[in-house]
Amino acid sequence: MEYLKTSFLVVFPIFVKLALGYGLRQTRILGIQTFKEMNNVTFRVFLPVLLFSNIYNADISESIKTDLIVYAISALIAIFIFFMVVIPLLEKDNRKRGVLVQASCRSNFILFGIPVADSLYGKGSLGAASIVGGFLVPVINILAVISLVYFQGSKPNVKSMIKGIMTNPIIHAAFAAAIFVVTGIKIPPIFEKIIAEIAMIATPIALIVLGGSVSFSTVGPNLKQLILGVTNKLIIVPLIGVTVAILFGFRQSDLIILLALFASPTAVSSYAMANQMGGDSELAGHLVVFATALSMLTLFLWIFVLQLIGVA
């Protein structure tokens, strides 16, 4: 019962914030255009400030865990290669292939990983989660671009990939924080306070905006692909990634960070990227919506199981 209670307390606050956003949109208190604008400012301002704050305030001697970072990146690349081989065997439409690979590998780690780590292990785990996120963001973006471009039948545009990485505000925040940490330069207290206050509201706003951005439209034509993509993201990927992590000896907060990476739902930005790069954007949107909704149940179950067997 204790494990059920802990799992519920971790997941329920996330669910409430998502539901609040969805309710604000359904009652037309806020419109879809407002949520799009809020999503833009969240991505460009709030989440980067949160990431910067967590890395800047982290105890680097404890937060930089080379084995955790190496495993996370290696596992992500291995899973990506696996789906690049398997998905074409199950789906004939190239426009859907790239979207399915992206949806299976690209997660909302920053948005879900940080609150999950905070809920279970407190502020002490946020530095490690943020640093892992800083390393993973460029890797995830590169893999997403490759999956979509590859199934267009053309070669990946290296310049576009580099530009996308170099202009990503979350990467900018991680790099800036790393400079302050490495050099030992301190931010004036008044600005530290401002950054901390913005960081505090970043996750709640991001979750509310995500809830207000989802739309349950007709899914009939994409039902088969939808089941495949959501099953991959919420069950197959965490089953492989977390099981191997346990075998490698990862436990407690480190394992929860990896769980958040593998079991978080498909990133909202995958829809925009699919739309811009010739993928099946309708399927991409459905995958985001249903993976996000069902992740409330699957995250609860994963956390419960890991605590039950005594590894988290």
C-alpha positions in Angstrom: 0.0 0.0 0.0 2.9 2.4 0.8 4.3 1.9 -2.8 0.9 2.5 -4.3 0.5 5.7 -2.3 4.0 7.0 -3.3 3.4 6.2 -6.9 0.0 8.0 -6.8 1.6 11.1 -5.1 4.2 11.3 -7.9 1.8 11.0 -10.8 -1.4 12.6 -9.6 0.0 16.2 -9.4 1.2 15.9 -13.0 -2.3 14.6 -14.1 -4.1 17.5 -12.3 -2.0 20.1 -14.0 -2.6 18.5 -17.4 -6.3 18.2 -16.7 -6.4 21.9 -15.6 -4.9 22.9 -19.0 -7.3 20.7 -20.9 -10.3 22.2 -18.9 -9.2 25.8 -19.5 -9.3 25.0 -23.3 -12.6 23.1 -23.2 -14.3 25.8 -21.3 -12.8 28.4 -23.7 -11.3 30.4 -20.9 -8.1 30.2 -23.0 -8.1 29.4 -26.7 -5.9 27.2 -28.8 -4.0 30.2 -30.2 -3.2 31.4 -26.6 -1.9 27.9 -25.7 0.3 28.0 -28.8 1.8 31.3 -27.8 2.2 30.0 -24.2 3.9 26.9 -25.5 6.3 29.0 -27.4 7.3 31.1 -24.4 7.5 28.0 -22.2 9.9 26.4 -24.6 12.0 29.5 -25.2 12.0 31.0 -21.7 10.5 29.0 -18.8 12.1 25.6 -19.4 15.5 27.0 -20.3 15.5 29.0 -17.1 14.5 25.9 -15.1 17.3 23.9 -16.7 19.8 26.7 -16.1 18.8 27.0 -12.5 19.0 23.3 -11.7 22.5 23.0 -13.3 23.8 26.2 -11.8 22.7 25.2 -8.3 23.7 21.5 -8.6 26.5 20.0 -6.6 28.6 19.1 -9.6 30.8 16.7 -7.7 27.6 14.6 -7.1 25.5 15.6 -10.1 27.8 14.7 -13.0 27.5 11.0 -13.3 29.4 9.8 -16.3 28.1 6.3 -16.2 24.5 7.6 -16.1 25.1 10.0 -19.0 26.9 7.4 -21.1 24.2 4.7 -20.5 21.4 7.1 -21.3 22.9 8.2 -24.6 24.0 4.7 -25.6 20.7 3.1 -24.8 18.8 5.9 -26.6 20.9 5.4 -29.8 20.5 1.6 -29.6 16.8 1.9 -29.2 16.7 4.3 -32.2 18.6 1.9 -34.4 16.3 -1.0 -33.3 13.2 0.9 -34.4 14.8 2.1 -37.6 15.1 -1.6 -38.5 11.8 -2.9 -37.1 9.3 -0.1 -38.0 9.8 -0.5 -41.8 8.9 -4.2 -41.4 5.6 -3.3 -39.8 4.6 -0.1 -41.7 4.7 0.4 -45.5 4.0 4.2 -45.6 7.2 6.2 -45.5 5.5 9.3 -44.1 4.3 7.2 -41.1 7.6 5.3 -40.7 9.6 8.3 -39.7 6.9 9.6 -37.4 6.6 6.2 -35.6 10.4 6.0 -35.1 10.5 9.5 -33.7 7.5 8.9 -31.5 9.0 5.8 -30.1 12.4 7.4 -29.2 11.6 11.1 -28.5 10.3 11.7 -25.0 9.2 14.7 -22.9 12.2 14.1 -20.5 12.7 17.7 -19.4 9.0 18.2 -18.8 8.3 14.9 -17.0 11.7 13.8 -15.8 12.3 16.7 -13.5 9.0 16.7 -11.6 9.1 12.8 -11.2 12.7 13.0 -9.8 11.7 15.9 -7.6 8.6 14.1 -6.2 10.5 10.9 -5.3 14.0 12.2 -4.3 13.7 15.9 -3.7 15.8 18.8 -4.9 19.0 16.8 -4.6 18.1 14.8 -7.7 17.3 17.7 -9.9 20.9 18.6 -10.7 21.7 15.1 -12.1 18.4 15.1 -14.0 19.0 18.5 -15.5 22.6 17.6 -16.5 21.5 14.4 -18.1 18.8 16.4 -19.9 21.4 18.9 -21.2 23.4 16.1 -22.8 20.3 14.3 -24.2 18.6 17.2 -25.8 20.9 17.5 -28.8 21.1 13.7 -29.2 17.3 13.4 -29.2 16.9 16.2 -31.7 19.5 14.8 -34.1 17.9 11.3 -34.0 14.4 12.9 -34.6 15.7 14.7 -37.7 17.4 11.6 -39.1 14.3 9.5 -38.7 12.1 11.9 -40.6 14.7 12.8 -43.3 15.7 9.2 -43.9 12.2 8.1 -44.8 11.9 11.0 -47.2 14.3 9.2 -49.4 16.9 11.9 -49.2 20.1 12.3 -47.3 20.0 14.0 -43.9 20.7 17.8 -44.2 23.7 18.2 -41.9 23.5 22.0 -42.0 19.8 21.9 -40.9 20.6 19.5 -38.1 23.4 21.7 -36.9 21.3 24.8 -37.1 18.5 23.2 -35.2 20.9 22.2 -32.4 22.7 25.5 -32.2 19.4 27.5 -32.0 17.8 25.3 -29.4 17.2 27.5 -26.3 17.4 24.5 -23.9 20.8 23.7 -25.2 21.8 27.4 -24.8 20.7 27.3 -21.1 22.6 24.1 -20.4 25.7 25.5 -22.0 25.4 28.8 -20.2 24.9 27.1 -16.8 27.9 24.9 -17.5 30.1 28.0 -18.1 29.1 29.5 -14.7 29.7 26.2 -12.9 33.1 25.4 -14.5 34.4 29.0 -14.1 33.0 29.4 -10.6 31.4 32.8 -11.6 28.5 33.7 -9.3 25.4 35.5 -10.4 24.4 38.6 -8.2 22.0 37.5 -5.5 19.1 39.6 -6.9 19.3 37.9 -10.2 19.6 34.5 -8.5 16.3 35.2 -6.8 14.6 36.2 -10.0 15.9 33.0 -11.8 14.8 30.9 -8.9 11.3 32.4 -8.9 10.9 31.8 -12.7 12.2 28.3 -12.4 9.6 27.5 -9.7 6.7 28.3 -12.0 8.2 26.6 -15.1 7.1 23.1 -14.6 3.5 23.8 -13.5 3.0 26.2 -16.5 4.6 23.7 -18.9 2.3 20.9 -17.8 -0.8 23.2 -17.9 0.1 24.3 -21.4 0.6 20.7 -22.5 -2.8 19.8 -21.2 -4.4 22.7 -23.1 -2.6 21.8 -26.3 -4.0 18.2 -26.7 -6.9 17.5 -29.0 -8.8 14.2 -29.2 -9.7 14.2 -32.9 -10.7 11.2 -35.1 -8.2 8.5 -35.0 -9.8 5.7 -37.0 -7.4 5.7 -40.1 -4.4 5.7 -37.8 -5.6 3.3 -35.2 -3.1 0.5 -36.0 -0.1 2.9 -36.1 -1.4 4.7 -33.0 -1.4 1.4 -31.0 2.0 0.5 -32.3 3.6 3.9 -31.5 2.1 4.3 -28.0 2.9 0.7 -27.1 6.5 1.2 -28.2 6.9 4.5 -26.2 5.2 3.6 -23.0 5.9 -0.2 -22.7 8.5 -1.6 -25.0 11.1 1.2 -24.6 11.0 1.5 -20.8 10.9 -2.3 -20.5 14.1 -2.6 -22.5 15.8 0.5 -21.2 15.0 0.1 -17.5 15.6 -3.7 -17.4 19.1 -3.3 -18.8 19.8 -0.4 -16.5 18.9 -2.6 -13.5 21.2 -5.3 -14.8 24.0 -2.6 -15.0 23.4 -1.7 -11.4 21.5 1.6 -11.6 19.3 2.2 -8.5 17.2 4.8 -6.7 17.3 8.3 -8.1 19.6 7.3 -11.1 17.1 4.6 -12.1 14.2 7.0 -11.8 15.9 9.5 -14.1 16.4 6.7 -16.6 12.7 5.7 -16.2 11.7 9.2 -16.9 13.7 9.2 -20.0 12.4 5.9 -21.3 8.8 6.0 -20.0 7.8 9.7 -20.6 5.3 10.3 -23.4 6.2 11.5 -26.9 7.4 15.1 -27.0 4.9 17.7 -28.1 7.5 19.2 -30.4 7.5 16.0 -32.5 4.3 17.1 -34.1 5.7 20.4 -35.3 8.8 18.7 -36.6 6.8 16.1 -38.5 4.6 18.8 -40.0 7.7 20.8 -41.2 9.6 17.8 -42.6 7.0 16.0 -44.6 6.0 13.3 -42.1 2.4 12.3 -41.3 1.6 15.2 -39.0 -1.9 13.9 -38.2 -0.5 10.6 -36.9 2.2 12.6 -35.0 -0.4 14.6 -33.3 -2.4 11.6 -32.3 0.7 9.9 -30.9 1.4 12.9 -28.7 -2.1 13.1 -27.4 -2.7 9.5 -26.5 0.9 8.8 -25.2 0.5 11.8 -22.9 -2.9 10.7 -21.6 -2.0 7.0 -21.1 1.4 7.8 -19.6 -0.4 8.9 -16.4 -1.3 5.2 -15.9 1.9 3.6 -17.2 4.2 6.0 -15.3 2.2 5.1 -12.1 2.6 1.4 -12.8 6.3 1.6 -13.6 7.1 3.6 -10.4 5.0 1.2 -8.4 6.8 -1.9 -9.8 10.3 -0.4 -9.4 9.5 0.4 -5.7 7.9 -3.0 -5.1 11.0 -4.8 -6.2 13.2 -2.5 -4.2 15.3 -0.8 -6.9 13.7 2.7 -6.6 
